[in-house]
Amino acid sequence: MILELKKYLEARLAQELPGDNAHQQMMAQPIGQRFKMQYEKPPKKGAVMIALYPDEGKIYFPLMQRPPYQGIHGGQISLPGGKMEDFDDSLIETAIRETFEEIGVKISDNEVVGSLSDLNVTASNYIVKPVVSILHRKPEFIKDPREVEHIFKAEVQHLINPKTLQETELTVAQEVRLKAPFFDIEEKVVWGATAMILSEFVEILKEHYT
């Protein structure tokens, strides 16, 4: 099952991707006053990892909850990943390094099967590359307590179930109200940039599973 998915993703991720059309489906919209963020500096580069693995006949990937802190992403759900450093040779290397640093999972280059479309995250002024890897066994997770409050798993078949997709109203930055589509995963609200990335991944998975 995992080998079949690996073969499919290696071929599919080398083709044209759903990209912005899929991202837009999960973009949160402001309620009332519109606003536009402007930055003096160009976006920073970053990468995240979707690390697929088998467990008891199903396929999962890890998500993590950030610790609560004052900042744009405090307490939010995310994929493991982060900022590209000067010593990283590529964004794939960034995703591999950050995954090990944050959740203790070592991923080799030959386990990477491709990447999804880059996502411009205007809230934090980043351009993020989502990298996809296939692991052949369930990894052992070791969280970095400074970066990670909790690690949990998302199941692929659950992710592509239409009932997983819901909508709620959120207040961010103490005053900005948003109408936010989200994925209900392990009773957690997965919204924002992570949901936009997963939206494209869902479109690709549906081609394989339906």
N, C-alpha and C positions, 0 to 999 in steps of 0.2 A: 504493500500500500504506500509506504513512504518512498520507495524507489520509483513507483509509478508517478507520484506527485513530483518528485525531483526531475524526472525526465520531462514531464509536462512544463514545469516552471522554467527549466533551462531553455526550452524552445520558445515559450510564450513571452518571457521577459526580454528576449532579443528582438521581438517584433514591436510594432507600434502599440503604445499603451493608452488606456482610457484618459489618463492625465487630468486636466482641469475639469472636464465634465464630471468626473467622479468626485473630485475634491469639492466642487460646488454643492453637491447634494448634502454634505455634512457641515457646511459653513454656518457658523452662528451668525444671526442677524440682530442688529441693535433694535431695541424697542423704543420708539419715540425719536429722540434727537440722534441724528447721524453724526459720525465723527470719522476723521481720517488721520492716521498716525503718519508723521513725517520725521525722517531721520536725516541728519547731516552726513553720516557715514554710510557707505554701501553695506549691504547685508553681510553678516558673517556666515561662514560655512559650517555646517554640522551634518551629522549622520546618525541614523538610528538603525536598529537591527530587529528584523522579524525572524526569530530562530525557531524553526519548525522541528518538532521531535515526536516520535511515537510513544504512546503509553497505553497499555491495556487495550489495544485495538483501535485507538483513536489518535488523532494528530492535534497537538497543542503548540502554543508558543507563549513565552512569558511576557507579562506586563508588570509594571511596578507603580506603586504610589509614592510620590515624592513626600518628604516630611513637610508638615505645615511651617511656612515661613512667610515673611513679608516679601512679596515679589510676585511676578506675573504667573509663575507656574507652581507656587507653593501649594502642596496638597493634591495636585492634579495627578491623573493617571497618564503614564507615558510608556513608550517602548524604551528599552535601554539604549542609551546613546548620548551624544553631547557635541561639544565644539571641536572642530578640527584644529589640532595643534601644529606648530611649525615643523615638528619632527615626524608628523604623519606623512607617509609617501602618497597616500590617496584617501579619499573619503571612505572607501571600503576598509582600509586600515583603521580609520577613526572609529567606525562602527564596531569592528572586532575588538579594538582596545577598550572602548568604553563599556562594551558588554562584559568583558572580563573584570574591569574595575568596579562596575556597579553591581553585577549579580553573580560574579565568580565563574562564568561560563567561558571556557576557552574554545574558540572557533578557528579552524584553519582555513587557509585560502581556498582549498579544494572543496570545502563545504559550502561556500558561497555560490549561489546559482544565478544571481543577477540582482537587479535593483528596480524599484518602481520609479515613477516620475518625481523629480525634485519638487518640493513644496516650499513656497515663499510664506514664511510665518511672520506676518507683519507685526504681531503683538510683541515679538522679541527681536525683530529685525534679523532673522536668520533665513538662509536657504538650506533646507534639510533634504538629504538624500536617504531614502529608505532602502536598506540593503536586506536581501532575503537569503537565508541559509537553511540547509537541511542537515539535521543531526540524526544519526542512526540509532540513538538510544536516549533515554531521558537523562538530562544532565543533573548534576548536583548543584543546587543554587546556594551561593554564599553572598549575602547582601552587604553592601557598604552602608553602615548605619548613618553616615553623614549624608548620603545621597538618596537612600532608599528606606522608606517606612515599612513597606510590605511588598512581597512578590506574590503574584498569583498567576494562574494560567487561563488562557482563552482556548476554547476548543473550536476547531475549524468549522465543523458542521453547525455548531451553535452560532458562530459568527455570521454564516450566510443564511440563517433562518430569518425571514422577514420580521418575525415577532421580536427579534433582538433589537431592531431599530425603533427608537422612540424619540420623543421630544419633550423638553422641559423649559422652564424659564429660570435663568440664573442672573445673579447680580455679581459683577466683578469690579475690582478697583473701587469698592465701597459705594459706587453710584451708577455704574453702567449696567443697564438691564439688557439681557440678551434672550432671544428665542433660539434655543440650542438643540439641534438634532443630536442624538447620542446613541451609542451601543450599550445595552444593558448586559454587562458581562460580570458574572459572579456578584450580582447585585450592586455593582459599581457603575457610576456614570462616566463612560468613556466618551469625551467630547473634544472639541477644538481640533488642534493640529493632528493629534493621534487619531481621532475619528476620521479626519479627512484622508489621512494616509491609508487607514484600514478600509475606507470606502472604495478606493481604487483596488486594493487587494481583494475585496469581496467581488468586484466585477470580474476580476481575473479568475478567481476560484469558481465562480458560478459557471464559467465557460467549461470548466473541467468536471464539475460535479452534477450539472444539470443538463 
